Amino acid sequence: MDAELAAEVLRRAKGPEAREVKPDTGYVGDGVLSCAECGAAVIGAAAIRGWTPDLLAADYDCTGCGKVHAPVAKADGELHDLVRAKWSDAAWVAAWRVATVEELDAELAEARAVHEWCLDDQQAHEVARRLSRAVGYREPWWSMYFLAKHAVEVVNRRTALRENQQPGARSLQELRAASSAFGSMYLDTMHRPNPLLWTPSHNRQLRAKARAYGGRKQRNARLAELDARLWELLAEREWRDPDLAALWEDQVLADEWAKSPQTQVKRRRAMVVAAVGDGRLAVRRRNGDEARIVRPEE
């Protein structure tokens, strides 16, 4: 672990709120589909009706030769069918679950390593300096807040993926309560949102809240205690979810992709990539202007 790797992990943990990460836009096929004629990327573009884009009339267009076009609604419907076919294969879904849990385990182990490395104040400040311009981190606790929030989300996701939850495992409610206690105290007593909007009254409020804990040292000690408790729980291997939260894949499959081309795009694209493995799908012309999605080797 070093400052550069720790900073990269924390950038990913902050996700789309980081200034250099663009929010998820576009269509499911963007970055997944290619042209069967020339191999160039095929990108979706909405048609303009009056002053506004008509999402349902959008087309996937080849960015190379320009010979291949496919209606987004039709193509997304084919992608949906492809994913549903994979999801109906119990053996494939079981293997996918195992592989995804392994990925989440590695992600959680990396987050724990970063947290442990940043317990050293000098190292934590070095990471904060690296992040300050790129994503707006202002001090080490800000980094730890997002890292902890991300780690809890990973555990939630991992628990939902485990089909056989151990009855004697800890309840996720305990982890969520610890996460809420840490996050609430940090945001209430230390967080400085936007330096451009910060006023002297905000500083007075934070000083008053520190005094309520007996001073800054006592406040920091209490926050460190909540942080340590949270990461102690995050080291647990087995959890059970009393709410039995469903996988988001189930909800994504229940949607009509052809009728909602810009809904949960990132998640739909992730499911397509998981279903087809490495490599792009191709859009091939057939019967004049009609197009269909095929694997590149077809």
Salt bridges, closest charged atoms under 4 A:
GLU8 OE1 - ARG11 NH1 3.59
GLU8 OE2 - ARG12 NH1 3.73
ASP24 OD1 - ARG269 NH1 3.61
GLU37 OE2 - ARG285 NE 3.84
ASP54 OD2 - ARG49 NE 3.85
ASP61 OD1 - HIS69 ND1 2.81
GLU78 OE2 - LYS74 NZ 2.37
ASP81 OD1 - ARG84 NH2 2.64
ASP105 OD1 - ARG158 NE 2.46
ASP105 OD2 - ARG237 NH2 3.75
GLU107 OE2 - HIS150 NE2 2.74
GLU110 OE1 - ARG12 NH2 2.65
GLU126 OE1 - ARG129 NH2 2.72
GLU126 OE2 - ARG130 NE 3.12
GLU163 OE2 - ARG97 NE 3.80
GLU174 OE2 - ARG170 NH1 2.72
GLU174 OE2 - ARG229 NH2 2.81
ASP188 OD1 - LYS209 NZ 2.87
GLU225 OE2 - ARG222 NH1 2.75
ASP227 OD2 - HIS115 NE2 2.70
GLU232 OE2 - ARG229 NH1 3.54
GLU236 OE2 - ARG170 NE 3.12
GLU238 OE2 - ARG162 NH1 3.32
ASP241 OD2 - ARG176 NH2 3.54
ASP243 OD2 - ARG176 NH1 3.54
GLU249 OE2 - ARG157 NH2 2.47
GLU290 OE2 - ARG286 NH2 3.24
